[in-house]
Amino acid sequence: MSDIAANINDILLDLPVGTRLVAVSKFRPVEELEAAYSAGQRFFAESRPAEFFSKVEALPKDIEWHFIGHLQTNKLKLVVPYASLIQSVDSFHLLDAIQRFCAENGLNCNVLLEVHVAMEETKQGFSEEEILSVDWGNVQRTEYPNVRICGIMGMASNTDNTQRIDADFCKIKEIFDKIKSANPGLEHFKELSIGMSHDWKTAIRHGATMVRIGSAIF
């Protein structure tokens, strides 16, 4: 378990001020999360609702939990009341469902819009054309009053081609900047969640405010 603390410390030494480390703890036992918590880690991310909920129940209450997986609308009750941030909002269908759930339960929910730019068709997310065609400030105000759109999440292509990874992150940052400049009314729109264990240092060069790291920690 001491390796977990050392790995977290090594990553934090390389993170610039203003970039948060989100520990991707999916499939990891609670004991490993406790070791990370003891090392000072407070941001954790899960991708399956049932596992997310069970770990929320088992671990200290000052943890900020992020959800990063594909979220089915029939699983919202396991995630929305407990998530500090849902990073993987990939469709209007999901946005609509989160809004309804929040309105019915007196909640507000922080989300990131997931954008798809990678080569793999299996990845979820809004296309560039789709996400840039929306007046997000107006839509949030009129259609999603209980949902705070806090930024963008994206993944680079799963490849060893560093130029492709760099280009993907560049594109995601460009989309982020366009939405931010076109929607000054999106007061919470500040987060750019890009970068994982194999490419987070590249993501930092493109302005990541969060990096999602799992295997490099655990």
C-alpha positions in Angstrom: 0.0 0.0 0.0 3.0 2.3 0.5 3.4 2.2 -3.3 0.0 3.9 -3.7 1.1 6.8 -1.5 4.4 7.1 -3.4 2.7 7.0 -6.8 0.3 9.8 -5.8 3.1 11.9 -4.5 5.1 11.4 -7.7 2.2 12.5 -9.8 1.4 15.5 -7.6 4.9 16.8 -7.9 4.4 17.1 -11.7 0.9 18.6 -11.6 0.8 22.4 -12.1 -1.1 24.5 -9.7 -4.8 24.4 -10.6 -4.8 20.9 -12.0 -6.5 18.3 -9.8 -5.7 14.6 -9.6 -8.8 12.4 -9.8 -7.9 8.8 -8.8 -9.8 6.4 -11.0 -10.6 3.7 -8.5 -12.9 1.4 -10.5 -12.5 -2.3 -9.8 -10.0 -1.5 -7.0 -10.7 -2.9 -3.5 -11.8 -0.5 -0.7 -8.5 -1.1 1.1 -6.5 0.5 -1.8 -8.8 3.5 -1.8 -8.3 3.8 2.0 -4.5 3.8 1.3 -4.9 6.6 -1.2 -7.1 8.5 1.2 -4.5 8.2 3.9 -2.0 9.7 1.5 -4.2 12.7 1.2 -6.2 11.9 -2.0 -9.7 13.2 -1.8 -11.0 13.0 -5.5 -12.0 9.6 -6.7 -13.8 8.4 -9.8 -15.9 5.3 -10.5 -17.6 4.1 -13.7 -20.3 1.6 -12.6 -23.2 2.8 -10.5 -23.5 -0.1 -8.1 -19.8 0.0 -7.3 -19.9 3.8 -7.1 -22.7 3.6 -4.5 -21.1 0.9 -2.4 -17.8 2.8 -2.1 -19.6 6.0 -1.3 -21.2 4.1 1.6 -18.0 2.5 2.8 -15.6 5.4 2.7 -15.1 8.8 4.5 -17.7 11.4 3.7 -15.3 14.2 2.8 -14.4 12.4 -0.4 -15.5 14.1 -3.6 -16.8 11.4 -5.9 -16.8 11.7 -9.7 -18.7 9.4 -12.0 -16.9 8.8 -15.3 -18.7 5.9 -17.0 -21.7 5.6 -19.3 -24.7 6.4 -17.0 -28.0 4.7 -17.8 -31.0 6.7 -16.8 -32.4 3.9 -14.6 -29.3 4.1 -12.4 -29.5 7.8 -11.6 -30.6 7.2 -8.0 -27.3 5.4 -7.3 -25.2 8.3 -8.6 -26.8 11.8 -8.8 -27.4 12.3 -5.0 -23.8 11.4 -4.2 -21.6 12.7 -7.1 -19.7 15.9 -6.8 -19.4 15.8 -10.6 -20.7 13.6 -13.3 -18.0 13.8 -16.0 -19.6 11.6 -18.6 -22.8 13.3 -19.8 -22.8 12.2 -23.4 -26.3 12.9 -24.7 -29.4 15.2 -24.4 -31.3 12.1 -23.3 -29.1 11.8 -20.2 -29.2 15.6 -19.5 -33.0 15.5 -19.7 -33.1 12.6 -17.2 -30.7 14.2 -14.8 -32.8 17.4 -14.9 -36.0 15.5 -14.2 -34.4 13.5 -11.3 -32.9 16.7 -9.7 -36.2 18.6 -10.0 -38.2 15.8 -8.5 -35.7 15.4 -5.6 -34.7 19.0 -4.9 -31.2 18.5 -6.1 -28.6 20.3 -8.2 -26.1 18.4 -10.2 -22.6 19.4 -11.6 -21.8 17.8 -14.9 -19.2 17.8 -17.7 -20.2 17.4 -21.3 -18.4 14.4 -22.8 -17.1 15.1 -26.3 -16.0 12.4 -28.7 -13.0 13.1 -31.0 -11.0 9.9 -30.7 -10.6 7.3 -33.5 -12.6 4.6 -31.7 -16.3 4.5 -32.6 -17.0 2.7 -29.3 -16.3 5.8 -27.2 -19.4 7.8 -26.1 -19.9 11.5 -26.3 -21.2 14.5 -28.3 -19.7 15.0 -31.7 -17.8 18.3 -32.3 -20.6 19.5 -34.6 -23.3 18.6 -32.2 -21.8 20.2 -29.1 -20.8 23.4 -31.0 -24.3 23.9 -32.5 -25.9 24.4 -29.1 -26.5 27.7 -27.3 -25.5 26.1 -24.0 -26.0 29.2 -21.8 -29.6 29.6 -22.9 -30.3 25.8 -22.8 -28.9 25.5 -19.3 -31.0 28.5 -18.1 -34.3 27.4 -19.8 -34.1 23.6 -19.9 -31.7 22.5 -17.3 -32.0 24.8 -14.3 -31.0 22.1 -11.9 -27.9 21.1 -13.9 -24.7 23.1 -13.8 -22.6 22.6 -16.9 -19.1 22.9 -15.5 -16.9 22.0 -18.6 -15.8 19.4 -21.0 -14.5 15.8 -20.6 -12.8 13.9 -23.4 -10.4 11.1 -24.2 -7.7 10.9 -26.8 -7.4 8.0 -29.2 -6.1 4.7 -27.7 -2.9 4.7 -29.6 0.9 4.9 -29.2 0.9 7.7 -31.8 1.8 10.7 -29.7 1.0 13.1 -32.6 -2.5 11.7 -32.7 -2.9 12.0 -28.9 -1.6 15.6 -29.0 -4.0 16.5 -31.9 -7.0 15.0 -30.0 -6.3 17.0 -26.9 -5.7 20.1 -29.0 -9.2 19.6 -30.6 -10.9 19.1 -27.2 -9.3 22.2 -25.8 -10.4 24.1 -28.9 -14.0 22.9 -28.4 -13.8 23.9 -24.7 -12.5 27.4 -25.6 -15.2 27.9 -28.3 -18.0 27.0 -25.9 -16.6 29.2 -23.1 -16.2 32.2 -25.3 -19.6 31.8 -26.9 -21.5 31.3 -23.6 -20.4 33.9 -21.0 -23.5 33.1 -19.1 -22.1 29.6 -18.2 -20.6 30.8 -15.0 -19.5 27.3 -13.8 -17.9 26.4 -17.1 -14.3 26.1 -16.0 -13.2 22.4 -16.1 -11.3 20.6 -18.8 -11.0 16.9 -17.8 -8.5 15.3 -20.2 -5.6 12.9 -19.6 -5.3 9.4 -18.2 -2.4 7.3 -16.9 -0.6 7.0 -20.2 -1.1 10.5 -21.6 -1.8 12.9 -18.7 1.5 14.8 -19.2 0.4 15.6 -22.7 -3.0 16.7 -21.4 -1.4 19.2 -19.0 0.2 21.0 -21.9 -3.3 21.5 -23.3 -4.7 23.1 -20.2 -6.2 20.1 -18.3 -7.8 21.2 -15.0 -8.3 17.5 -14.1 -6.4 14.4 -14.9 -8.1 11.0 -14.4 -5.4 8.5 -13.3 -6.0 4.9 -12.3 -3.3 2.3 -13.1 -0.4 4.8 -12.5 -1.7 5.0 -8.9 -3.0 1.6 -8.1 
